[in-house]
Amino acid sequence: MTEPPEIATEPPEIRSARRRYVTVCALFWLPPGLAMAPLVLLFTERGMALTAIAGFYAVHSLTVAALELPTGGLSDAIGRRPVLALAGVLNTGALVIHALGSTAWALTLGMVLMGAGRALASGPAEAWYVDSVQACSGPGADLRTGLARGSAATSAALAAGILLGGALPWLLGTGPDLGARITEATGGVVLPLSVPVLLGAAVQIAFVCYVLAALREPPRPPVTARSVLRGIPGTVLSGVRLGGRDALVRRVLLTTAAAGSALAAIELLMPGRAVTLTGASASGAMLFAGLACGGFVCAGLGSHLAPLLARRTGSGERAVLAGLGVSTLGLLLLGVTAAFTRPASIAMVGLGFALVYAGFGAAGPNENALLHRRVTGEGRATALSVQSLAQQSVGALTGVIVGAMSPGPWPWLLVTGVLLAGTLLWLGRGGGGLPGMPEPVEAGERVP
C-alpha cells in the first residue's frame, strides 16, 4: 500500500519517529493483552472471590490515580526514555507475581506494581512522539495521523495478545494435556492460565530493551532527586488546574472518565459472563479472548479511520461525538443481552464489543489531538497523566460498584448511562485549536 502524498513527502525524521512510536505502543500493550483473558479466571482458580478480584483491580486503579501526576512530572523533568524503561521493569515484576502468586497479599502487591508501571507509562511515549514531530515541523505539525497509528498498533497488540492469551490455556489442555503436566511438575505454582502471563513478562523485557535502544531524545538539564521531589506538589497543582481553566480540556477529561467506567465494567464482568455462556473456565477464557480480540481489531480500525472521520464530520470535536455515540450504542447492546444466557446471544455480544471498541478507537486520537494543541511540551506528559488519572480513578470506583451489584443487565445499564452523559458533552461543539483560534485544518479537512 502506498502512502498518501502528504505522508510520503514528510521528512524522514517524522516517519522514523512514527515507526518507533508505533513499535513502542505495540510492545508495551502486548503483555496486558496476553494477561487480559486469563487473569480474572486465574485469580478465581487461586480461590479468590469476585469481590476480592474487584478489590485487586481497585487497588490497581487507585495506585495509578495516586501516581499519575507525580510520574507525569517526572517524565517532563528527567526524560521520556528512563521513565518508560522503569515502567517496563515494574510491569515485568507484576506479571511474574500474578502468574505465580496464590495469596491475596501477593496478588495485591502485583496490582500495586502494575499500577505504578501504568502510571509511569501513561504519557511518556506519546509525549516523546509529539515532541519529536513538533521539533521537526513546528507546533502546527500533523499529530492526528501518528496518534491514530499508535492507537491502532495498541489495539492490534491487545487483540493479538488476548487471542493468544485465551488460546494458550485451552491448547495446553488438549492432546497429551501438557498443562496438567506443567502444574504437576511445579507443584501447582504454574497453572495453564499462568503461561500467557509469564509470556507477557518476557515481552516486557523486550520492551525495556527497545526503549533504551531506540527512543533517543535531546539532553535535558541535570536534575537531582531532591529537585524532582520538590517539584511534585507544583506538578500536581498544575495538573489539577488544567481542566479547570480550559473548557475543551475539561470535556476531554470527563469523557475519558466515562470511557474508563465502561472499560472497567467490561474487564471485570465479561470473563465470568463468558464462562456462564460456555460452562467451563478454559472455554470461557477462549470465548472472552475471541470477543475481546474482535473488539480490539475494531478499535484498531476505528483508530485508523479517525483522521478520515474528522474530515467527514468537519472537525475533531464532532468526530469525538460520533465515535462516542457508537460506543454508547454498543454498551447498551451489551447491557440488553446480559439478561440472556442462550448461546445465540453470543453474536449480539460480539456486535456490542465491536461497536464499543470501534467508537473508542475513532474518538481517542481526535480527543488527544485536541488536547495536545492546548498544552505545551513542558507539561505534555503531565496533561496525559491527568487524562489517565480521570480514567483510572473513575474506573476504580466503577469496578467496586459493579462488583457489588447482582449479575445481570443493571451494572451494564449503569455504565451505559455514564458513557451517554460523557457523549452528550460534545453536542454542538466545533473547533478545538488554541484558545481563541480554530482547530488547524489538515489536508482535505473542511473548516466548520
Secondary structure per residue as TSV (DSSP state, phi and psi in degrees):
chain	resnum	aa	ss	phi	psi
A	1	M	-	360.0	128.8
A	2	T	-	-81.8	151.0
A	3	E	-	-75.6	147.4
A	4	P	-	-57.7	152.0
A	5	P	H	-56.3	-40.2
A	6	E	H	-68.8	-22.5
A	7	I	H	-88.2	-39.2
A	8	A	H	-62.7	-28.3
A	9	T	T	-91.9	5.5
A	10	E	S	-66.6	154.5
A	11	P	-	-60.5	146.0
A	12	P	H	-60.6	-27.6
A	13	E	H	-62.4	-37.9
A	14	I	H	-70.2	-42.5
A	15	R	H	-63.0	-39.1
A	16	S	H	-65.7	-43.0
A	17	A	H	-61.7	-40.1
A	18	R	H	-64.4	-43.4
A	19	R	H	-61.5	-43.3
A	20	R	H	-67.4	-39.0
A	21	Y	H	-63.2	-43.5
A	22	V	H	-62.4	-42.0
A	23	T	H	-63.8	-43.3
A	24	V	H	-61.3	-43.2
A	25	C	H	-59.4	-45.1
A	26	A	H	-65.3	-45.9
A	27	L	H	-67.2	-35.5
A	28	F	H	-71.5	-37.9
A	29	W	H	-93.2	-9.1
A	30	L	H	-63.0	-45.6
A	31	P	H	-60.6	-45.2
A	32	P	H	-59.0	-34.1
A	33	G	H	-64.1	-42.7
A	34	L	H	-61.0	-34.7
A	35	A	H	-87.0	-18.3
A	36	M	H	-63.3	-47.4
A	37	A	H	-67.7	-45.7
A	38	P	H	-87.6	-12.8
A	39	L	H	-66.1	-50.0
A	40	V	H	-61.4	-41.2
A	41	L	H	-68.5	-34.3
A	42	L	H	-64.0	-43.7
A	43	F	H	-61.2	-38.5
A	44	T	H	-64.8	-41.6
A	45	E	H	-62.5	-28.8
A	46	R	T	-80.1	2.1
A	47	G	T	94.5	14.8
A	48	M	-	-89.7	134.9
A	49	A	-	-77.2	163.4
A	50	L	H	-61.9	-36.4
A	51	T	H	-64.2	-38.2
A	52	A	H	-66.9	-40.9
A	53	I	H	-64.1	-40.8
A	54	A	H	-59.8	-37.6
A	55	G	H	-64.1	-39.8
A	56	F	H	-58.7	-47.4
A	57	Y	H	-66.8	-32.0
A	58	A	H	-66.0	-39.4
A	59	V	H	-60.5	-43.8
A	60	H	H	-58.0	-50.5
A	61	S	H	-65.8	-39.5
A	62	L	H	-69.6	-34.0
A	63	T	H	-63.7	-44.5
A	64	V	H	-59.8	-45.2
A	65	A	H	-61.7	-40.0
A	66	A	H	-70.1	-30.2
A	67	L	H	-103.8	-7.9
A	68	E	H	-54.9	-57.0
A	69	L	H	-68.5	-45.0
A	70	P	H	-59.2	-40.3
A	71	T	H	-74.1	-30.3
A	72	G	H	-63.3	-42.8
A	73	G	H	-64.3	-34.1
A	74	L	H	-62.6	-42.5
A	75	S	H	-63.8	-40.9
A	76	D	H	-65.9	-26.5
A	77	A	H	-88.1	-46.2
A	78	I	H	-107.9	-9.4
A	79	G	-	118.1	158.6
A	80	R	H	-77.2	-39.4
A	81	R	H	-63.4	-51.4
A	82	P	H	-63.8	-33.2
A	83	V	H	-69.2	-41.9
A	84	L	H	-63.3	-41.0
A	85	A	H	-63.0	-42.5
A	86	L	H	-62.7	-38.6
A	87	A	H	-59.3	-43.0
A	88	G	H	-63.9	-39.1
A	89	V	H	-63.0	-46.2
A	90	L	H	-64.2	-40.7
A	91	N	H	-65.6	-34.8
A	92	T	H	-60.7	-47.5
A	93	G	H	-61.5	-40.5
A	94	A	H	-62.9	-43.6
A	95	L	H	-66.7	-37.7
A	96	V	H	-63.9	-43.3
A	97	I	H	-63.3	-43.1
A	98	H	H	-65.8	-35.3
A	99	A	H	-70.8	-34.3
A	100	L	H	-109.5	-20.0
A	101	G	-	-71.2	148.9
A	102	S	-	-132.2	0.0
A	103	T	S	-114.3	156.9
A	104	A	H	-61.3	-38.0
A	105	W	H	-66.4	-41.2
A	106	A	H	-64.7	-44.1
A	107	L	H	-66.7	-34.0
A	108	T	H	-65.1	-42.5
A	109	L	H	-60.2	-41.0
A	110	G	H	-61.2	-38.9
A	111	M	H	-67.5	-36.0
A	112	V	H	-63.2	-46.5
A	113	L	H	-63.7	-41.5
A	114	M	H	-66.0	-38.4
A	115	G	H	-63.8	-41.1
A	116	A	H	-64.5	-41.2
A	117	G	H	-64.6	-39.6
A	118	R	H	-65.1	-41.5
A	119	A	H	-63.0	-42.4
A	120	L	H	-64.4	-34.2
A	121	A	H	-95.9	2.0
A	122	S	S	-70.9	-19.5
A	123	G	S	-134.1	-26.8
A	124	P	H	-60.1	-40.4
A	125	A	H	-65.0	-46.9
A	126	E	H	-65.9	-39.9
A	127	A	H	-62.8	-39.9
A	128	W	H	-60.8	-43.9
A	129	Y	H	-64.6	-47.1
A	130	V	H	-63.5	-42.2
A	131	D	H	-57.9	-44.9
A	132	S	H	-65.1	-43.2
A	133	V	H	-67.8	-44.6
A	134	Q	H	-71.4	-28.6
A	135	A	H	-66.4	-28.5
A	136	C	H	-89.1	-40.2
A	137	S	H	-121.6	3.9
A	138	G	-	89.4	172.4
A	139	P	T	-67.0	-16.6
A	140	G	T	-91.5	11.6
A	141	A	S	-65.2	153.2
A	142	D	-	-69.4	117.7
A	143	L	-	-102.9	-28.6
A	144	R	H	-62.3	-37.4
A	145	T	H	-63.2	-49.0
A	146	G	H	-66.2	-41.5
A	147	L	H	-62.8	-39.1
A	148	A	H	-64.8	-40.9
A	149	R	H	-69.6	-37.3
A	150	G	H	-63.3	-42.1
A	151	S	H	-65.3	-39.0
A	152	A	H	-64.4	-40.1
A	153	A	H	-65.0	-38.9
A	154	T	H	-60.0	-47.0
A	155	S	H	-63.9	-41.1
A	156	A	H	-64.1	-41.2
A	157	A	H	-65.1	-42.6
A	158	L	H	-64.0	-40.8
A	159	A	H	-63.3	-48.9
A	160	A	H	-63.8	-41.3
A	161	G	H	-64.8	-45.3
A	162	I	H	-70.5	-32.7
A	163	L	H	-66.5	-45.5
A	164	L	H	-68.2	-40.1
A	165	G	H	-65.0	-32.3
A	166	G	H	-80.0	-31.4
A	167	A	H	-78.7	-34.2
A	168	L	H	-58.0	-50.1
A	169	P	H	-60.0	-37.5
A	170	W	H	-66.9	-43.2
A	171	L	H	-65.3	-37.1
A	172	L	H	-66.8	-20.8
A	173	G	T	-91.5	-3.5
A	174	T	S	-93.7	166.7
A	175	G	T	59.8	-122.4
A	176	P	T	-74.7	4.1
A	177	D	T	56.9	60.1
A	178	L	H	-61.3	-31.1
A	179	G	H	-60.9	-42.6
A	180	A	H	-64.4	-36.1
A	181	R	H	-67.4	-40.2
A	182	I	H	-63.7	-43.5
A	183	T	H	-62.0	-43.4
A	184	E	H	-66.9	-41.0
A	185	A	H	-67.0	-28.6
A	186	T	T	-100.4	8.9
A	187	G	T	65.9	29.7
A	188	G	T	85.0	2.9
A	189	V	S	-73.3	-42.9
A	190	V	S	-105.9	113.8
A	191	L	-	-97.1	163.4
A	192	P	G	-54.6	-35.7
A	193	L	G	-69.6	-15.1
A	194	S	G	-78.9	-25.3
A	195	V	H	-61.5	-46.8
A	196	P	H	-61.9	-32.6
A	197	V	H	-68.2	-41.1
A	198	L	H	-65.8	-37.5
A	199	L	H	-62.1	-38.6
A	200	G	H	-60.9	-37.6
A	201	A	H	-62.5	-38.6
A	202	A	H	-65.1	-39.6
A	203	V	H	-66.2	-34.8
A	204	Q	H	-63.0	-34.8
A	205	I	H	-63.7	-41.3
A	206	A	H	-62.7	-37.6
A	207	F	H	-60.0	-45.6
A	208	V	H	-60.5	-43.9
A	209	C	H	-63.2	-41.0
A	210	Y	H	-67.6	-42.4
A	211	V	H	-59.1	-46.7
A	212	L	H	-65.5	-30.3
A	213	A	H	-88.3	-32.2
A	214	A	H	-108.5	-28.4
A	215	L	-	-89.7	77.1
A	216	R	-	-78.1	144.5
A	217	E	-	-147.2	156.7
A	218	P	-	-64.1	152.1
A	219	P	-	-60.3	144.9
A	220	R	-	-110.8	155.9
A	221	P	-	-57.9	138.7
A	222	P	-	-61.8	142.0
A	223	V	-	-129.7	157.9
A	224	T	-	-110.2	160.6
A	225	A	H	-58.9	-36.1
A	226	R	H	-66.4	-41.5
A	227	S	H	-68.1	-35.3
A	228	V	H	-65.7	-46.2
A	229	L	H	-64.8	-36.7
A	230	R	H	-67.0	-27.3
A	231	G	H	-85.4	-7.5
A	232	I	H	-62.2	-47.6
A	233	P	H	-57.6	-41.0
A	234	G	H	-65.6	-36.8
A	235	T	H	-64.1	-45.9
A	236	V	H	-61.0	-43.7
A	237	L	H	-64.3	-41.9
A	238	S	H	-66.3	-34.9
A	239	G	H	-66.9	-40.3
A	240	V	H	-65.3	-37.5
A	241	R	H	-72.7	-19.8
A	242	L	H	-56.7	-49.3
A	243	G	H	-75.3	-21.4
A	244	G	H	-76.8	-26.7
A	245	R	S	-101.0	-2.1
A	246	D	-	-138.7	116.9
A	247	A	H	-64.8	-38.2
A	248	L	H	-67.8	-44.0
A	249	V	H	-61.1	-38.8
A	250	R	H	-61.5	-40.8
A	251	R	H	-64.7	-40.8
A	252	V	H	-59.9	-43.9
A	253	L	H	-66.9	-43.0
A	254	L	H	-66.5	-38.1
A	255	T	H	-66.4	-41.1
A	256	T	H	-61.5	-39.8
A	257	A	H	-62.4	-43.1
A	258	A	H	-63.8	-41.0
A	259	A	H	-64.4	-37.3
A	260	G	H	-61.5	-36.8
A	261	S	H	-62.7	-45.1
A	262	A	H	-64.6	-45.1
A	263	L	H	-67.4	-36.1
A	264	A	H	-62.8	-42.3
A	265	A	H	-63.5	-42.9
A	266	I	H	-62.7	-45.9
A	267	E	H	-64.0	-36.0
A	268	L	H	-84.3	-40.6
A	269	L	H	-90.8	-31.2
A	270	M	H	-70.2	-36.4
A	271	P	H	-58.4	-46.9
A	272	G	H	-64.9	-36.0
A	273	R	H	-65.9	-35.6
A	274	A	H	-66.1	-39.2
A	275	V	H	-63.6	-39.4
A	276	T	H	-61.2	-38.5
A	277	L	H	-72.5	-31.1
A	278	T	H	-102.8	-26.9
A	279	G	S	91.5	1.8
A	280	A	S	-150.5	151.2
A	281	S	H	-68.2	-42.5
A	282	A	H	-65.6	-45.7
A	283	S	H	-70.5	-30.8
A	284	G	H	-64.5	-41.2
A	285	A	H	-62.8	-38.1
A	286	M	H	-67.3	-42.0
A	287	L	H	-63.9	-46.5
A	288	F	H	-61.0	-39.5
A	289	A	H	-60.8	-44.0
A	290	G	H	-64.6	-43.4
A	291	L	H	-63.1	-48.7
A	292	A	H	-66.8	-36.7
A	293	C	H	-60.1	-47.0
A	294	G	H	-60.5	-38.6
A	295	G	H	-61.9	-44.2
A	296	F	H	-71.6	-31.4
A	297	V	H	-60.9	-43.4
A	298	C	H	-65.2	-36.1
A	299	A	H	-63.8	-42.0
A	300	G	H	-63.0	-40.7
A	301	L	H	-64.4	-42.3
A	302	G	H	-61.4	-41.5
A	303	S	H	-64.1	-41.4
A	304	H	H	-62.1	-34.0
A	305	L	T	-90.7	0.4
A	306	A	H	-57.5	-45.6
A	307	P	H	-61.8	-39.3
A	308	L	H	-64.1	-40.6
A	309	L	H	-61.6	-39.6
A	310	A	H	-63.9	-38.5
A	311	R	H	-68.8	-41.2
A	312	R	H	-70.2	-36.3
A	313	T	H	-86.2	-15.5
A	314	G	S	103.3	-16.2
A	315	S	S	-166.1	162.2
A	316	G	H	-63.5	-35.4
A	317	E	H	-67.7	-42.2
A	318	R	H	-69.3	-29.1
A	319	A	H	-65.3	-39.5
A	320	V	H	-60.8	-45.1
A	321	L	H	-58.7	-45.8
A	322	A	H	-63.6	-44.9
A	323	G	H	-63.0	-45.3
A	324	L	H	-68.2	-32.1
A	325	G	H	-62.1	-41.4
A	326	V	H	-63.6	-42.7
A	327	S	H	-63.1	-40.6
A	328	T	H	-62.6	-41.0
A	329	L	H	-62.4	-42.2
A	330	G	H	-64.2	-40.8
A	331	L	H	-66.4	-37.5
A	332	L	H	-61.4	-39.7
A	333	L	H	-64.3	-39.7
A	334	L	H	-62.5	-37.7
A	335	G	H	-67.6	-42.9
A	336	V	H	-64.2	-42.9
A	337	T	H	-75.0	-10.5
A	338	A	T	-67.5	-15.7
A	339	A	T	-80.4	-5.5
A	340	F	-	-120.2	147.9
A	341	T	-	-119.6	4.7
A	342	R	S	-69.1	142.2
A	343	P	T	-55.7	-26.8
A	344	A	T	-62.3	-23.2
A	345	S	H	-73.6	-10.9
A	346	I	H	-60.4	-38.7
A	347	A	H	-63.4	-40.0
A	348	M	H	-69.5	-36.8
A	349	V	H	-62.1	-42.3
A	350	G	H	-61.3	-40.2
A	351	L	H	-64.6	-41.1
A	352	G	H	-60.6	-44.9
A	353	F	H	-57.0	-46.8
A	354	A	H	-59.2	-44.8
A	355	L	H	-67.8	-43.8
A	356	V	H	-58.1	-50.9
A	357	Y	H	-77.1	-34.2
A	358	A	H	-63.1	-42.3
A	359	G	H	-63.7	-45.6
A	360	F	H	-63.8	-38.5
A	361	G	H	-62.4	-39.3
A	362	A	H	-74.5	-34.8
A	363	A	H	-76.4	-36.7
A	364	G	H	-58.2	-54.9
A	365	P	H	-60.8	-34.5
A	366	N	H	-69.0	-39.9
A	367	E	H	-60.7	-47.1
A	368	N	H	-70.9	-32.9
A	369	A	H	-62.1	-40.3
A	370	L	H	-63.8	-42.7
A	371	L	H	-62.8	-43.9
A	372	H	H	-67.1	-23.6
A	373	R	T	-81.2	-4.6
A	374	R	T	-103.1	-9.4
A	375	V	S	-125.6	159.9
A	376	T	-	-98.0	168.6
A	377	G	G	-61.3	-32.0
A	378	E	G	-66.4	-24.6
A	379	G	G	-121.3	18.1
A	380	R	H	-67.3	-47.3
A	381	A	H	-65.0	-34.3
A	382	T	H	-63.1	-42.6
A	383	A	H	-61.8	-41.7
A	384	L	H	-66.7	-32.6
A	385	S	H	-67.9	-38.4
A	386	V	H	-61.8	-41.1
A	387	Q	H	-62.1	-46.1
A	388	S	H	-66.7	-34.9
A	389	L	H	-58.8	-44.2
A	390	A	H	-60.6	-42.7
A	391	Q	H	-66.7	-46.6
A	392	Q	H	-70.9	-40.2
A	393	S	H	-66.9	-44.6
A	394	V	H	-69.8	-35.1
A	395	G	H	-62.3	-39.7
A	396	A	H	-63.4	-45.5
A	397	L	H	-62.6	-42.4
A	398	T	H	-62.4	-42.2
A	399	G	H	-59.5	-42.4
A	400	V	H	-64.9	-42.3
A	401	I	H	-68.0	-51.4
A	402	V	H	-71.7	-27.0
A	403	G	H	-66.6	-26.9
A	404	A	H	-89.2	-11.6
A	405	M	S	-83.3	157.5
A	406	S	-	-69.4	144.4
A	407	P	S	-60.4	151.5
A	408	G	S	136.1	-163.2
A	409	P	H	-76.7	-21.9
A	410	W	H	-64.1	-41.9
A	411	P	H	-58.8	-38.1
A	412	W	H	-67.8	-41.7
A	413	L	H	-68.1	-32.0
A	414	L	H	-61.2	-49.9
A	415	V	H	-71.9	-26.2
A	416	T	H	-62.6	-41.8
A	417	G	H	-62.4	-38.5
A	418	V	H	-64.0	-44.9
A	419	L	H	-67.3	-37.3
A	420	L	H	-61.5	-40.5
A	421	A	H	-62.3	-41.0
A	422	G	H	-66.1	-35.9
A	423	T	H	-65.3	-42.2
A	424	L	H	-65.7	-16.4
A	425	L	T	-63.0	-22.0
A	426	W	T	-97.3	2.8
A	427	L	T	-63.6	132.3
A	428	G	T	72.0	15.6
A	429	R	-	-98.7	150.0
A	430	G	-	-156.3	166.9
A	431	G	-	80.3	-150.4
A	432	G	-	128.4	21.0
A	433	G	S	-85.6	-152.3
A	434	L	S	-65.8	153.0
A	435	P	T	-50.6	127.6
A	436	G	T	83.9	2.3
A	437	M	S	-129.9	151.1
A	438	P	-	-73.5	162.8
A	439	E	-	-63.9	134.6
A	440	P	-	-57.1	139.6
A	441	V	-	-96.9	126.7
A	442	E	-	-87.7	171.6
A	443	A	T	-56.1	124.5
A	444	G	T	84.1	0.7
A	445	E	-	-93.9	134.7
A	446	R	-	-80.0	143.8
A	447	V	-	-79.0	126.2
A	448	P	-	-68.1	360.0
